[in-house]
Amino acid sequence: MSHLTNAAASAAAPDARPGSGAESGAGAGAGAGSVAGAGSCAGAGASAPLTVAIVGCGVIGVNHARAIGRQPGLKLVALVDELPEAATALAELVESEGGERPREYGSLGEALAGHPLDLVAVCTPSGLHVALAEEALASGAHVVIEKPLDVSMPRARRIAELAAEAEARGQVVSVISQHRFDPASVVVARAAQEGAFGRITSGVASVAWWRSQQYYDSGQWRGTWNLDGGGAVMNQGVHTVDLLVWFLGRPVEIFARTALLAHERVEVEDIAVATISFESGALAVLHATTAAYPELSARVQVHGSRGSAIIDDNLLDYFYASGGSGGSGADASGGDAGASVPGSAGGSGSGGAGGEWDASGKSAVNQAADVVAADQLRGAELAADRFIVGHLRQYDDIVDAIRAGRQPGVRVGDALISLAVVRAVYVSATLGHAVAFDDILNGTHDDVVVSTGASS
Ligand SMILES: NC(=O)c1ccc[n+]([C@@H]2O[C@H](COP(=O)([O-])OP(=O)(O)OC[C@H]3O[C@@H](n4cnc5c(N)ncnc54)[C@H](O)[C@@H]3O)[C@@H](O)[C@H]2O)c1
């Protein structure tokens, strides 16, 4: 089974949206980008906008409302929250930013009865995702599920089956992984999958973030196994895990340790480290924490026998690719034979053919500026709407998928793989030994009650 959807790259590739699409979770509700801002895009104008309901009007519900408001193919008509004040606050925000006020409902069932809905966006606490997605799919609507897919592998497998049935009926089901649509991620995924880095040898994924005690205290579900499903890896790190497996391929074995070191009244980890081996033979290190004060970046490194790349906070920090498509061997001369740099007309980058080293002879020439626009390079000025753009790019893809009758760039199967990696981290840390990825995926360890820091 291949979980790598080139569709995400190809769907996102023509994207012309500016901005980094950065999304830090805690900052999701803040930032610029109004509900009624200017849109562009996929499928727009051809038919009436698709009617949308947002279920869960908290931090990320605000992001969805703003992204939907900028996507001309969508019309936000319903807001659902079990807390009436949350739905009302978001309705007022939508109105204050120039949008048409959506109707408010206390449950998805009421919204489905009250309004014809083409698309339902599930933005509730993570442990409720599958139940609500199931209800939405049964109504015949297309469905968008916030990350992570859920917190339970049995429920995640069930929604994967239901999504496959729904897809066969023509419904589109996508799981939010907005960073797959960042231009930097698209170019690195394509290079990795097309062999431009040669044989992929290793990866490093590090999420060095800080979440305050107030953050964990701000919602009863936060930091619980039942509804958050985990801590630094499940909630904050899953985006980076998803990129790592997108770039490196199918995992084989995971060995992890977790700990809770800088927060109280939290069941889950605020630091996790793991090693991951991949089917290709590549090895990776994962580090995810919400205890890295004052907060640094989320960073992914990919290394191969003929190239490497670094993405830092969703922007391209470093890129070098000298491998031809499918190439796997590094030649001793470090030559540039068959160079194929995605997005680069010449393919050899600023170093020129054969030039892998700069004048000092210390580092390979950085081709990053040749493969993404200047505003996607690390150090670029951060766009005011960066917390919205990633979701907007993914909605562009979803609208286009619905209009074109194709699969979206990120499918439930992709999110199931990422969730299984996260679950593998917790099972390994709990059992104190390495676990096989396939055993997590097929349910062998479903009965393990995970805990934090039990491996010491
Ligand atoms: N893609 C991203 O970058 C990103 C960023 C932040 C959060 N998220 C994800 O979004 C989800 C929500 O996170 P959040 O930070 O917005 O949480 P939040 O607590 O701010 O908001 C959740 C909302 O859901 C409502 N809710 C709970 N149960 C409900 C139900 N049965 N029906 C309707 N509404 C219900 C709550 O009242 C609350 O208003 C989580 O799964 C989280 O992982 C994703």
The ligand as a Gaussian input file, in Angstrom:
#p B3LYP/6-31G(d) Opt

LIG

0 1
 N       -4.401000      22.560000      11.517000
 C       -3.894000      23.229000      12.534000
 O       -2.843000      23.858000      12.429000
 C       -4.605000      23.219000      13.852000
 C       -4.348000      24.251000      14.792000
 C       -5.047000      24.220000      16.005000
 C       -5.948000      23.189000      16.258000
 N       -6.137000      22.207000      15.342000
 C       -7.059000      21.083000      15.636000
 O       -8.383000      21.600000      15.679000
 C       -9.136000      20.905000      16.655000
 C       -9.745000      21.920000      17.616000
 O       -8.709000      22.633000      18.260000
 P       -8.970000      24.089000      18.848000
 O       -7.656000      24.562000      19.316000
 O       -9.757000      24.902000      17.885000
 O       -9.889000      23.743000      20.111000
 P      -10.874000      24.712000      20.892000
 O      -11.076000      24.119000      22.239000
 O      -10.400000      26.120000      20.782000
 O      -12.236000      24.609000      20.041000
 C      -13.014000      23.431000      19.991000
 C      -14.477000      23.821000      19.935000
 O      -15.261000      22.643000      19.701000
 C      -16.449000      22.766000      20.475000
 N      -17.044000      21.442000      20.641000
 C      -16.692000      20.463000      21.508000
 N      -17.485000      19.384000      21.334000
 C      -18.353000      19.680000      20.336000
 C      -19.395000      18.965000      19.681000
 N      -19.698000      17.720000      20.006000
 N      -20.080000      19.607000      18.704000
 C      -19.774000      20.873000      18.345000
 N      -18.793000      21.598000      18.927000
 C      -18.082000      20.994000      19.902000
 C      -15.969000      23.414000      21.767000
 O      -17.058000      23.982000      22.495000
 C      -14.988000      24.452000      21.239000
 O      -15.632000      25.687000      20.966000
 C       -8.183000      19.924000      17.331000
 O       -8.378000      18.647000      16.779000
 C       -6.813000      20.459000      17.004000
 O       -5.827000      19.431000      16.928000
 C       -5.506000      22.218000      14.159000

